[in-house]
Amino acid sequence: MLVREDTVFPPSFLTHSAYWPEWVLIIVIVAVLWYRTRKTGLNKIPTVGYSAPLLSYITAFRFNANGHELLQEGYDKYKPGLFKIAMWDQWFVTATGTQLISDILKAPDDVLSINQGIYQFLQAEYTMGPSITQNPYHIPLILSQLTRRLSGILDDIHSEVVAAFHGVVPEKSSEWIKLSPQLTVEKIICRVSNRVFVGAPTYLDDGYQRLNIEFAVNVLQRARKISRFPGVLHPIVGPLLTTLPSQLMRQTKYLAPIIEERRKQLQEHGDDWEKPNDMLMWLMETAQEEELSTANLARRILVLNFTSIHTSSKTFTYALYDLAANPEMHKVDSFLRESQRIHGLNFASMRRVALKPFTFSNGVTIPAGTTVACCTKPVHQDSAIYDHPDVFDPLRFIDVRKDQGPQKMVSTSLDYLPFSHGPHACPGRFFVSAELKTMLAHIVVSYDVKFEDGQGFPPDRFMAESCIPGPAMVMFRKRRVAD
C-alpha cells in the first residue's frame, strides 16, 4: 500500500509525547480512586474526618499537617473502641482503651506483625533496604548483647558524655553560652552512641557523625514523601525518592577499613585476640551469608544510628526544655519519665500490620493488610488516668506505686507507652535510658541552664501523628557552687 508523503495522521494519545502528561495524570487518578474505593472490610469502624473516596484525601491532607487533632478527636469520641482515619496510602485503624490495646499486644506475630508495622511506617524497603525488613537480626542482638553488657560499658558512656559536653559547652567560669538544643543533642548522642557502635577513632570523625545524623533525619522525611503516594505506586516512587544508595556508599567507605582489619584478626587468631566490645563486632559475629558483606554491615550501623539518634535526640531536647523551665530537678528517672509522658513524640504508635484477619475482643474484625495502632499521647494526657495531666510534675512517678517503689524510666504499662509495652517493648530502651540519664545528671551537676532571655517553652510542631519540639535557644553556664 502506497501512502503519499504529505498525508497527515491525527496524533495518537498513546504515541504522541505531547499527550503523555495527560495520560500519566489519568492513570494516576484511576489508580488512586481504585485504591481508595476497593473493598476494605472496615465499614463497621467509625471514621474521623471524611470517608468518601475522593473527599477522604482532604482528611489525608489534614492528617499530614495536624494528625494529632484527628487522633485526639477519635480518642475523645470513641474511647474505648476503634476508629479509622484516611491517610494518603491507606486507612489507619486506631485502638483506644486498655482492653483493645491488650488485644493488640497479645496477638501473635504471624497475625499482627510489629516488624511490618514499623517497616511500613518507615518505608524501610526504600529508606533502609529490603535486607533490613527480611532479616532484622540486629533487633534480638540489642537485647542479647547491648543490654546484657550495659553495666560493662557504663563507664565508657559516662566518660564520652563528659567529653562530648565539654566539646560543645566549654565550662567557662561565668559566661552564659547560647546553644540550639536540637543540634547540640543530636551531635552528642551520635558521638556517645557510636563509641558503643563502632569505637575509636571513627566515632570522633566529624564527617562520620554528620552522615549518620543526616541519615537519621532523612529516613522519616523520605518515608513521609513515599507514603503520600498510593501503595501501588511505591515501587516506582520509592527508589526515586530515597537517599539511601549515596549514604550507604559513604558509610561503607568509613567502615570498610575497620571491618577488613577485624576480619584479618579473626582469620589469623580466631577468638584468641582482644576483640572490640562494640556493636559492629557483635554484628560481625552474628551475621550470616550475604549479611557479612561490608556494605550490609555498614547498613546495619546506619539503621542503628537512626533508632538511636532520632528518638533520643527529640526526647532529650524536651528534657532540656523542661530543665530550663523547672531547674529544681531532684530525681533523674522521674524527671525523664514525666518529660516523656507530657511530651510524647507520637499521638499513635505500636503499629501492627494484620497478616491475617484479626478479631478484637469487642467483636470487630479487621482484614489482612490493615494497619492498626494505639493512641499513646492521648492516654498520657487523660485526666481519668493522670491527675492534672497538663501539669509537668518532675516528682510524679516517685510514689505513684507505693507497693512497687518508684517507677524507672524504662518501666512500661498500658497507661505509659513511650517505649510501647509487652513482649515487643523497645529493646533499646535500657541503653537509651542509661545514655539520657547520664547526660541529664552531668548537666545538672556541671551547668546552670535557662531559656534565652525573653523566651519560654516553645510550642510543639506536628507532622502526621508525630510531635517534635519547636525551636528555642537554651543558655548554659558552668554551675555555681553556693558559698
BELSULBEL-V880073 format. One record per residue. N is the residue number from 1. PHI is phi in whole degrees, 0 to 359 (* if undefined). PSI is psi in radians with two decimals (NA if undefined). OMEGA is omega in degrees with one decimal (999 if undefined). Layout:
N:PHI:PSI:OMEGA + N:PHI:PSI:OMEGA
This chain:
1:*:2.26:-179.2 + 2:261:2.40:-179.7 + 3:236:2.30:178.2 + 4:297:2.49:-177.2 + 5:295:-0.44:-177.6 + 6:268:0.16:179.4 + 7:293:2.34:-179.7 + 8:251:2.17:178.1 + 9:259:2.51:177.1 + 10:294:2.47:179.8 + 11:296:2.53:178.3 + 12:262:2.39:176.3 + 13:300:-0.55:-174.3 + 14:276:-0.38:-174.3 + 15:246:-0.41:-175.9 + 16:275:2.11:-173.4 + 17:297:-0.41:-178.7 + 18:295:-0.41:-177.7 + 19:263:-0.03:-178.8 + 20:302:-0.77:179.7 + 21:303:-0.68:179.2 + 22:295:-0.71:179.5 + 23:293:-0.69:177.6 + 24:299:-0.77:180.0 + 25:298:-0.76:179.7 + 26:298:-0.77:-179.6 + 27:298:-0.76:-179.9 + 28:297:-0.78:-179.4 + 29:298:-0.79:179.4 + 30:299:-0.76:-180.0 + 31:297:-0.73:-179.2 + 32:296:-0.84:-178.5 + 33:294:-0.68:176.7 + 34:297:-0.74:-177.1 + 35:297:-0.66:-176.2 + 36:278:-0.53:-173.9 + 37:267:-0.19:-179.7 + 38:298:2.69:-176.8 + 39:296:2.19:-177.8 + 40:254:-0.34:-177.2 + 41:76:0.31:-177.8 + 42:248:0.30:-174.3 + 43:297:-0.48:-178.4 + 44:280:-0.12:-179.0 + 45:262:2.18:-178.6 + 46:296:2.69:-176.3 + 47:250:2.38:169.1 + 48:262:2.13:-173.5 + 49:92:-2.79:-178.2 + 50:278:2.56:176.1 + 51:243:-0.26:178.1 + 52:297:2.50:-171.3 + 53:310:-0.89:-177.0 + 54:280:-0.73:-179.6 + 55:295:-0.44:-178.5 + 56:299:-0.39:177.9 + 57:288:-0.38:171.5 + 58:295:-0.75:177.0 + 59:296:-0.70:178.6 + 60:299:-0.71:177.5 + 61:296:-0.75:179.2 + 62:295:-0.69:180.0 + 63:299:-0.67:-178.1 + 64:299:-0.60:-178.3 + 65:263:-0.56:-173.5 + 66:220:0.84:-180.0 + 67:300:-0.51:-178.7 + 68:298:-0.62:179.7 + 69:292:-0.73:179.8 + 70:293:-0.71:-179.7 + 71:292:-0.69:177.2 + 72:294:-0.67:177.0 + 73:298:-0.78:178.6 + 74:296:-0.70:179.2 + 75:297:-0.79:-178.2 + 76:293:-0.61:-175.9 + 77:278:-0.70:-164.8 + 78:243:0.07:176.9 + 79:289:2.33:-11.1 + 80:277:2.35:-179.3 + 81:170:-2.92:-179.5 + 82:243:2.62:169.4 + 83:213:2.85:-180.0 + 84:230:2.66:-179.8 + 85:227:2.41:178.0 + 86:284:2.25:171.6 + 87:247:3.09:-177.5 + 88:300:-0.71:-170.3 + 89:247:-0.01:-175.9 + 90:187:3.03:168.4 + 91:268:2.42:-176.0 + 92:249:1.89:-179.2 + 93:269:2.29:-176.7 + 94:235:2.37:-179.0 + 95:258:2.47:175.3 + 96:230:2.67:-179.5 + 97:93:2.50:-173.6 + 98:298:-0.59:-177.4 + 99:293:-0.79:-179.5 + 100:290:-0.61:174.1 + 101:297:-0.73:177.2 + 102:298:-0.66:177.4 + 103:304:-0.78:-179.0 + 104:294:-0.78:-177.4 + 105:294:-0.53:-177.7 + 106:273:-0.20:-176.5 + 107:292:2.40:177.7 + 108:298:2.68:-178.3 + 109:297:-0.47:-179.8 + 110:277:0.03:174.7 + 111:250:-0.99:173.5 + 112:245:1.92:-172.8 + 113:266:2.07:175.8 + 114:288:-0.65:179.8 + 115:298:-0.78:178.5 + 116:295:-0.61:177.6 + 117:296:-0.79:179.9 + 118:294:-0.83:-174.4 + 119:289:-0.53:174.8 + 120:293:-0.78:179.4 + 121:300:-0.71:-178.4 + 122:272:-0.06:-172.8 + 123:48:0.84:-168.5 + 124:297:-0.49:179.2 + 125:302:-0.53:-177.6 + 126:256:-0.61:-177.1 + 127:274:-0.35:-179.0 + 128:234:-0.49:-179.2 + 129:114:2.52:-176.0 + 130:298:-0.45:-179.3 + 131:295:-0.47:178.8 + 132:292:-0.70:-179.4 + 133:283:-0.55:-176.5 + 134:279:-0.48:-176.2 + 135:215:1.32:-178.5 + 136:280:0.97:-174.8 + 137:291:-0.27:180.0 + 138:289:-0.37:-177.3 + 139:292:-0.95:175.8 + 140:296:-0.43:178.8 + 141:294:-0.53:178.0 + 142:298:-0.73:179.2 + 143:285:-0.77:-173.2 + 144:285:-0.44:-177.5 + 145:243:-1.03:-173.5 + 146:297:-0.86:-178.6 + 147:292:-0.74:-178.2 + 148:295:-0.56:-177.3 + 149:261:0.18:-173.7 + 150:300:-0.73:-178.2 + 151:298:-0.51:-178.6 + 152:280:-0.22:-179.3 + 153:244:0.12:-179.8 + 154:298:-0.67:177.9 + 155:297:-0.68:176.8 + 156:296:-0.75:178.9 + 157:299:-0.80:-178.4 + 158:297:-0.82:-177.9 + 159:296:-0.61:179.8 + 160:287:-0.64:175.4 + 161:300:-0.81:179.9 + 162:299:-0.82:-178.9 + 163:294:-0.71:-178.3 + 164:294:-0.76:178.7 + 165:293:-0.67:179.3 + 166:296:-0.53:179.7 + 167:289:-0.56:-177.5 + 168:253:-0.37:179.1 + 169:230:1.37:-179.6 + 170:302:2.44:-176.1 + 171:276:1.27:177.1 + 172:283:2.74:-170.1 + 173:289:-0.70:-172.2 + 174:222:-0.18:-174.7 + 175:277:2.40:171.4 + 176:278:2.39:179.3 + 177:244:2.21:-178.1 + 178:266:2.24:-177.9 + 179:224:2.66:169.2 + 180:274:1.95:-175.3 + 181:301:-0.71:-174.9 + 182:297:-0.81:179.9 + 183:292:-0.70:-179.7 + 184:295:-0.80:-177.3 + 185:293:-0.71:177.4 + 186:303:-0.80:-178.0 + 187:295:-0.75:-178.5 + 188:292:-0.78:-179.7 + 189:295:-0.70:177.1 + 190:299:-0.77:-179.3 + 191:295:-0.84:-178.1 + 192:295:-0.78:-178.5 + 193:297:-0.72:-175.5 + 194:281:-0.25:167.7 + 195:296:-0.61:178.3 + 196:276:-0.50:-176.9 + 197:280:-0.85:-173.5 + 198:232:-0.23:177.1 + 199:76:-3.10:-179.0 + 200:281:2.68:-4.0 + 201:268:-0.01:-171.5 + 202:300:-0.71:-173.5 + 203:295:-0.29:-180.0 + 204:270:-0.15:-176.9 + 205:288:2.19:-177.8 + 206:298:-0.70:179.8 + 207:295:-0.69:177.5 + 208:296:-0.74:179.3 + 209:295:-0.76:-179.8 + 210:297:-0.70:-179.9 + 211:299:-0.82:-175.9 + 212:288:-0.58:173.6 + 213:293:-0.76:178.1 + 214:300:-0.75:179.0 + 215:297:-0.75:-179.1 + 216:300:-0.66:178.8 + 217:287:-0.73:-174.0 + 218:292:-0.54:-176.4 + 219:304:-0.91:-178.0 + 220:289:-0.66:179.1 + 221:299:-0.83:-178.7 + 222:290:-0.64:179.0 + 223:298:-0.73:179.8 + 224:295:-0.68:179.0 + 225:295:-0.76:179.4 + 226:296:-0.69:-176.5 + 227:291:-0.22:177.9 + 228:284:-0.17:177.6 + 229:259:2.61:174.7 + 230:303:2.61:-176.6 + 231:305:-0.57:-178.5 + 232:295:-0.34:-179.5 + 233:262:-0.11:-177.2 + 234:301:-0.72:178.4 + 235:298:-0.33:178.4 + 236:271:-0.88:-174.0 + 237:278:-0.48:-178.3 + 238:304:-0.95:179.4 + 239:296:-0.43:-179.9 + 240:282:-0.53:-174.0 + 241:264:-0.30:-176.2 + 242:286:2.59:173.7 + 243:253:0.15:-174.1 + 244:301:-0.83:-174.1 + 245:305:-0.81:-178.5 + 246:291:-0.67:-179.6 + 247:290:-0.66:177.5 + 248:295:-0.66:177.6 + 249:299:-0.76:179.0 + 250:293:-0.71:179.1 + 251:296:-0.70:-179.9 + 252:296:-0.66:178.5 + 253:297:-0.66:178.9 + 254:291:-0.71:-170.8 + 255:265:-0.30:-176.8 + 256:304:-0.82:-179.9 + 257:299:-0.66:179.4 + 258:293:-0.82:-177.9 + 259:297:-0.74:-179.3 + 260:295:-0.69:178.2 + 261:295:-0.68:178.5 + 262:291:-0.62:175.7 + 263:297:-0.70:178.6 + 264:298:-0.75:178.6 + 265:295:-0.71:177.6 + 266:296:-0.70:-179.5 + 267:292:-0.66:-177.0 + 268:278:-0.60:-171.0 + 269:238:-0.11:-176.4 + 270:62:-2.24:178.1 + 271:269:0.01:-174.8 + 272:268:1.07:173.0 + 273:201:2.87:-175.8 + 274:280:1.51:-176.5 + 275:289:2.49:176.7 + 276:299:2.50:180.0 + 277:261:1.23:-177.4 + 278:217:2.97:-174.9 + 279:297:-0.66:179.3 + 280:300:-0.72:178.8 + 281:294:-0.69:179.4 + 282:293:-0.64:175.8 + 283:297:-0.78:-178.9 + 284:297:-0.57:-179.7 + 285:281:-0.31:-174.5 + 286:255:-0.58:-174.2 + 287:299:2.61:179.6 + 288:234:2.60:172.4 + 289:50:-2.17:-172.8 + 290:294:-0.35:178.6 + 291:289:-0.20:177.6 + 292:278:-0.13:-179.9 + 293:296:2.65:-179.1 + 294:302:-0.75:-178.7 + 295:296:-0.71:-178.5 + 296:287:-0.56:173.5 + 297:294:-0.71:177.4 + 298:296:-0.64:178.2 + 299:298:-0.75:-179.5 + 300:297:-0.67:179.2 + 301:293:-0.66:174.0 + 302:302:-0.83:-177.9 + 303:297:-0.72:178.4 + 304:296:-0.62:176.3 + 305:293:-0.65:175.9 + 306:301:-0.88:-177.5 + 307:296:-0.55:-178.4 + 308:279:-0.82:-170.6 + 309:283:-0.82:-170.9 + 310:300:-1.09:-175.1 + 311:292:-0.78:-175.6 + 312:296:-0.70:-178.3 + 313:293:-0.69:178.0 + 314:292:-0.73:179.3 + 315:299:-0.76:-177.2 + 316:284:-0.51:174.4 + 317:299:-0.78:175.6 + 318:300:-0.72:179.6 + 319:298:-0.68:177.6 + 320:295:-0.72:176.2 + 321:299:-0.75:178.9 + 322:296:-0.65:179.3 + 323:292:-0.70:177.8 + 324:296:-0.58:179.9 + 325:274:-0.41:-176.3 + 326:224:1.27:-174.2 + 327:292:-0.20:-178.6 + 328:278:1.10:-176.1 + 329:265:2.31:-177.9 + 330:239:-0.70:-173.8 + 331:243:1.96:-173.6 + 332:297:-0.83:-178.0 + 333:302:-0.89:-177.8 + 334:295:-0.69:-179.8 + 335:300:-0.88:-178.6 + 336:292:-0.66:179.0 + 337:296:-0.74:178.6 + 338:292:-0.66:177.7 + 339:298:-0.72:177.0 + 340:294:-0.65:-179.4 + 341:296:-0.85:-171.7 + 342:278:-0.39:-179.0 + 343:240:0.58:-177.9 + 344:312:2.47:-173.8 + 345:281:-0.20:-176.3 + 346:222:2.34:171.6 + 347:280:-0.36:175.0 + 348:217:2.42:178.8 + 349:206:-2.82:-177.5 + 350:58:0.75:-178.0 + 351:296:2.49:172.1 + 352:223:2.65:170.1 + 353:246:2.23:-179.6 + 354:286:2.05:175.7 + 355:273:-0.34:176.6 + 356:221:2.82:174.1 + 357:304:2.42:-177.3 + 358:229:2.28:-179.7 + 359:252:2.16:176.9 + 360:284:2.91:-179.2 + 361:293:-0.28:176.0 + 362:272:0.09:175.7 + 363:92:-0.10:-179.5 + 364:277:2.32:180.0 + 365:250:2.35:172.6 + 366:252:2.44:-177.1 + 367:281:2.90:175.3 + 368:302:2.48:-179.5 + 369:97:-0.19:-178.2 + 370:283:2.42:172.5 + 371:265:2.24:-179.4 + 372:230:2.54:179.3 + 373:214:-3.11:179.8 + 374:239:2.54:168.9 + 375:293:2.35:-179.9 + 376:241:-1.10:-178.3 + 377:299:-0.68:175.0 + 378:302:-0.57:175.4 + 379:297:-0.77:-176.9 + 380:291:-0.30:-179.1 + 381:247:0.37:-178.8 + 382:271:2.09:-178.0 + 383:292:-0.29:175.2 + 384:285:-0.25:-178.5 + 385:251:-0.75:-177.1 + 386:238:2.31:174.7 + 387:293:2.34:179.0 + 388:46:1.10:-171.9 + 389:295:-0.37:-179.2 + 390:275:-0.08:-178.2 + 391:264:2.26:175.6 + 392:281:1.99:-179.4 + 393:239:1.75:-175.5 + 394:296:-0.27:179.8 + 395:254:0.21:-174.4 + 396:304:-0.67:-171.6 + 397:261:0.24:178.7 + 398:289:-0.86:-175.6 + 399:240:0.43:-174.8 + 400:294:-0.51:176.8 + 401:229:1.54:-174.6 + 402:297:-0.47:-179.7 + 403:283:-0.30:-178.2 + 404:244:-0.09:-177.0 + 405:85:3.10:-179.4 + 406:300:2.53:179.0 + 407:274:2.42:-179.8 + 408:275:2.86:177.5 + 409:301:-0.61:-175.7 + 410:277:-0.13:-178.2 + 411:293:2.43:179.4 + 412:236:2.77:176.3 + 413:198:3.06:177.1 + 414:291:-0.27:178.3 + 415:257:-0.05:-178.7 + 416:219:1.84:-163.7 + 417:236:0.32:178.8 + 418:302:-0.58:178.3 + 419:257:0.33:-173.1 + 420:67:-2.75:-177.1 + 421:198:2.82:177.0 + 422:81:-2.84:-173.9 + 423:295:-0.33:-180.0 + 424:255:0.36:174.0 + 425:302:2.61:-173.4 + 426:311:2.06:-178.0 + 427:290:-0.38:-178.3 + 428:268:0.13:-173.5 + 429:293:-0.46:179.7 + 430:289:-0.71:175.4 + 431:293:-0.79:179.2 + 432:301:-0.78:-179.5 + 433:299:-0.81:179.7 + 434:299:-0.73:-178.6 + 435:295:-0.88:-175.6 + 436:289:-0.66:177.9 + 437:294:-0.66:177.1 + 438:296:-0.74:178.8 + 439:296:-0.80:-178.0 + 440:294:-0.75:179.2 + 441:298:-0.69:179.1 + 442:295:-0.71:179.4 + 443:296:-0.79:-177.6 + 444:298:-0.68:-178.7 + 445:285:-0.60:-168.4 + 446:259:-0.42:-169.9 + 447:226:2.66:160.3 + 448:269:2.48:-175.8 + 449:228:2.40:175.0 + 450:205:2.84:171.7 + 451:289:2.71:173.1 + 452:303:2.49:-177.4 + 453:309:2.29:179.6 + 454:87:-0.07:179.4 + 455:249:2.75:174.1 + 456:224:-2.82:-179.3 + 457:299:2.11:-176.2 + 458:286:2.65:176.7 + 459:293:2.59:178.7 + 460:293:2.78:171.0 + 461:244:2.57:-174.0 + 462:233:2.51:172.7 + 463:211:2.05:-174.3 + 464:55:-2.25:-179.7 + 465:270:0.06:-174.8 + 466:266:2.60:177.3 + 467:235:2.22:-178.6 + 468:230:2.65:-177.6 + 469:292:2.43:175.4 + 470:286:2.88:-177.9 + 471:285:2.47:174.9 + 472:200:2.78:176.3 + 473:253:2.38:-179.5 + 474:242:2.42:-178.1 + 475:262:2.37:176.4 + 476:239:2.51:174.3 + 477:212:2.51:177.8 + 478:307:2.28:-172.9 + 479:297:2.33:178.1 + 480:272:2.35:178.1 + 481:270:2.23:-179.0 + 482:295:2.48:178.8 + 483:292:NA:999
